Amino acid sequence: MGRTLAEKVWSDHIVHEGDGLPDLLYIDMHLVHEVTSPQAFDGLRATGRPLRRPDLTVATEDHNIPTVDVDKPIADPISRIQVETLRKNCEEFGVTLFPLGDLEQGIVHVVGPQMGLTQPGMTIVCGDSHTSTHGAFGALAFGIGTSEVEHVLATQTLPLKPFKTMAINFEGELPLGVSAKDLILAVIAQIGTGGGQGYVLEYRGEAIKGLSMEGRMTICNMSIEAGARAGMIAPDTTTFEYIKGKPHAPKGEDWEAALAYWETLVTDPDAKFDKEITIDASALRPFVTWGTNPGQGLPLDQSVPDPQSFSDPVEREAVENALAYMDLRPGQPLKEIAVDTVFLGSCTNGRIEDLRAAAHVIKNRKVAKGVRLLVVPGSTRVRIEAEHEGLDQIFLDAGAEWRGAGCSMCLAMNPDKLTPGERSASTSNRNFEGRQGPGGRTHLVSPEVAAATAVRGTLSDPTDLVEV
Amino acid sequence: MEAFTVHTGTAAPLHRSNVDTDQIIPAEYLKRITRHGFEDALFASWRKDPEFVLNLPQYEAASILIAGPDFGTGSSREHAVWALQDYGFKVILSSRFADIFRGNSGKGGLLTAVIPQDAIEKLWEITEASPSTPVTVDLQERCVTAGSFSCDFEVDDYVRWRLLEGLDDIGITLEHADAIGEFEKKRPSFKPVLN
């Protein structure tokens, strides 16, 4: 019988199997950042174990760094110690590090692909749940905890039970004005935050094939919000062209050999998924979350739901809690919700194409009075590229703040936070209570909706804007 | 890791679904570089509410948490497991756990036992009516007991074996060091390496 893409990549990485134990899976690339690694390096020291493959390990600083005054020492002493600890650990164990101020620094999931370190058929892990991003290249990529970070540092492997496979088939093409973010938010709303639990999702169909690598990364990135550990998209010419010429892309004969292998990385026609769902892509519209988990979302032209319309008591209670926290009333049109802050950035939507899409909407327009628009490029290279294209000036002219690269307000570990009660439209991935700062309220949106919302001050899509 | 066979303690009912790791431990607390000392961070935001279950004196000594479905969703932060353990929890009961959280729990010796939602609701009732009811979680028998109520729970076989034996995962893997070396010899040259 044929095999799925995920099964092919899995079986190509089995170091050891049998004995009733999980498979021992080889890890091709281990991405490291400052927050989930210090205790893992401590573990190596405590047990006297060496780092097995420093050449398959790469680190950057992203979660806990400021996005202003990046040339100065980090002001928060606890943050500074954590970042300095990463630097010391990388020095001691021989790990390549892209620190704050380096041209290659940025959010770990933006850095990997832009350096060509993310390639089809690889196994990629990182102590960060959004490692699923790299699945856009046909890699099997998933987030791990700190104990597993230590495990990979020591052995370059992980003991794992095979994931189940789920196909998410999109029928039809994505309508104009509907982005990859809208598509994935709609998937999560349909299958729920636990719907993908135990599965690797494979996104398939014309709507996926038509997306750029940036769009595919946005989709795979949020697989974790559907409960799946990984999401994958079969590599094709769009993938190969994106990788070609990147600093770590294979060259010469290696390129030919790699390409021959990559072309085999598709789900066989007779393969069987453990589960399949189908979504009509042509019916999708701009999407937004109204609640406090990413599954609580609706098309932007709808209204806040009524808890009484949910029959399941657990779900009804969750909706009541969410509306109370979000300070929303049932029946309120989503487009009437006013925001204080708009955040454009993150590993979900902080790549160059995302900035271009938002800049296109906001060009020659102004951010609404009383609204703050924070633009945080996903990496230093994205920032430089955007500046080269003049996007920074478009944002600055509109009244936005143009920042240095990092995770920033996506998780509010650094000083970029919402204040209690403040409401944001955010291109990031999580609308949990307090995610963007204690007491902050988050609505997840696409870059286009973020830009239109910044202009109007209420949740909006670009078609709501008057011509300029 | 300390072996886990049977645990008996009191339990706290947490009437929430989708308890994400940002609620278990907000990002602010992840700046610390130690593996312990996170007890103050557990549910830091919810604990500001005097009515929050862990602030009620009758649940002060609870070592078992009974939660709604989809516990531990979100970020991969293992700090969530450390915070629950540092606070004193040995077992979390839910009808469904997020994958990464469940994996992290197994590594650190926190038992995540899966029971159906109707059993969760029964345990909520019991521990609300009588908070001092001893709850016993038997990993050998895969069984939860509270008074006259009893139900089997699901736990991954491999995790169960490791917890019962108190084994170190890395130690088990390093027994296959030769196989890892052999695998590395066959890896294609086109795969990326850092210099």
Chai-1 contact restraints between the chains, C-beta under 6 A:
chainA,res_idxA,chainB,res_idxB,connection_type,confidence,min_distance_angstrom,max_distance_angstrom,comment,restraint_id
A,V15,B,A179,contact,1.0,0.0,6.0,A-B,restraint_1
A,V15,B,I180,contact,1.0,0.0,6.0,A-B,restraint_2
A,V15,B,F183,contact,1.0,0.0,6.0,A-B,restraint_3
A,H16,B,H176,contact,1.0,0.0,6.0,A-B,restraint_4
A,H16,B,A179,contact,1.0,0.0,6.0,A-B,restraint_5
A,P22,B,Y158,contact,1.0,0.0,6.0,A-B,restraint_6
A,L24,B,H176,contact,1.0,0.0,6.0,A-B,restraint_7
A,Y26,B,F183,contact,1.0,0.0,6.0,A-B,restraint_8
A,D28,B,K191,contact,1.0,0.0,6.0,A-B,restraint_9
A,V35,B,L30,contact,1.0,0.0,6.0,A-B,restraint_10
A,P38,B,I33,contact,1.0,0.0,6.0,A-B,restraint_11
A,Q39,B,R35,contact,1.0,0.0,6.0,A-B,restraint_12
A,D55,B,V193,contact,1.0,0.0,6.0,A-B,restraint_13
A,D55,B,L194,contact,1.0,0.0,6.0,A-B,restraint_14
A,V58,B,L194,contact,1.0,0.0,6.0,A-B,restraint_15
A,I78,B,K31,contact,1.0,0.0,6.0,A-B,restraint_16
A,S79,B,K31,contact,1.0,0.0,6.0,A-B,restraint_17
A,Q82,B,K31,contact,1.0,0.0,6.0,A-B,restraint_18
A,Q82,B,I33,contact,1.0,0.0,6.0,A-B,restraint_19
A,T85,B,I33,contact,1.0,0.0,6.0,A-B,restraint_20
A,T96,B,L194,contact,1.0,0.0,6.0,A-B,restraint_21
A,L117,B,P192,contact,1.0,0.0,6.0,A-B,restraint_22
A,G127,B,S76,contact,1.0,0.0,6.0,A-B,restraint_23
A,D128,B,S76,contact,1.0,0.0,6.0,A-B,restraint_24
A,S129,B,S75,contact,1.0,0.0,6.0,A-B,restraint_25
A,S129,B,S76,contact,1.0,0.0,6.0,A-B,restraint_26
A,S129,B,I100,contact,1.0,0.0,6.0,A-B,restraint_27
A,G143,B,S76,contact,1.0,0.0,6.0,A-B,restraint_28
A,G143,B,I100,contact,1.0,0.0,6.0,A-B,restraint_29
A,G145,B,S76,contact,1.0,0.0,6.0,A-B,restraint_30
A,G145,B,E78,contact,1.0,0.0,6.0,A-B,restraint_31
A,G145,B,N104,contact,1.0,0.0,6.0,A-B,restraint_32
A,T146,B,E78,contact,1.0,0.0,6.0,A-B,restraint_33
A,S147,B,K107,contact,1.0,0.0,6.0,A-B,restraint_34
A,H151,B,I170,contact,1.0,0.0,6.0,A-B,restraint_35
A,A154,B,I170,contact,1.0,0.0,6.0,A-B,restraint_36
A,T155,B,T173,contact,1.0,0.0,6.0,A-B,restraint_37
A,T157,B,T173,contact,1.0,0.0,6.0,A-B,restraint_38
A,T157,B,I180,contact,1.0,0.0,6.0,A-B,restraint_39
A,T193,B,N18,contact,1.0,0.0,6.0,A-B,restraint_40
A,T193,B,D70,contact,1.0,0.0,6.0,A-B,restraint_41
A,T193,B,T73,contact,1.0,0.0,6.0,A-B,restraint_42
A,G194,B,D70,contact,1.0,0.0,6.0,A-B,restraint_43
A,G194,B,R96,contact,1.0,0.0,6.0,A-B,restraint_44
A,R229,B,D99,contact,1.0,0.0,6.0,A-B,restraint_45
A,H248,B,P192,contact,1.0,0.0,6.0,A-B,restraint_46
A,P250,B,F190,contact,1.0,0.0,6.0,A-B,restraint_47
A,D254,B,S189,contact,1.0,0.0,6.0,A-B,restraint_48
A,D254,B,F190,contact,1.0,0.0,6.0,A-B,restraint_49
A,A257,B,F190,contact,1.0,0.0,6.0,A-B,restraint_50
A,A258,B,F190,contact,1.0,0.0,6.0,A-B,restraint_51
A,N293,B,N18,contact,1.0,0.0,6.0,A-B,restraint_52
A,V314,B,S17,contact,1.0,0.0,6.0,A-B,restraint_53
A,V314,B,G68,contact,1.0,0.0,6.0,A-B,restraint_54
A,A318,B,S17,contact,1.0,0.0,6.0,A-B,restraint_55
A,L411,B,A27,contact,1.0,0.0,6.0,A-B,restraint_56
A,M413,B,A27,contact,1.0,0.0,6.0,A-B,restraint_57
A,F432,B,D20,contact,1.0,0.0,6.0,A-B,restraint_58
A,F432,B,D22,contact,1.0,0.0,6.0,A-B,restraint_59
A,G434,B,P26,contact,1.0,0.0,6.0,A-B,restraint_60
A,G434,B,S45,contact,1.0,0.0,6.0,A-B,restraint_61
A,R435,B,D22,contact,1.0,0.0,6.0,A-B,restraint_62
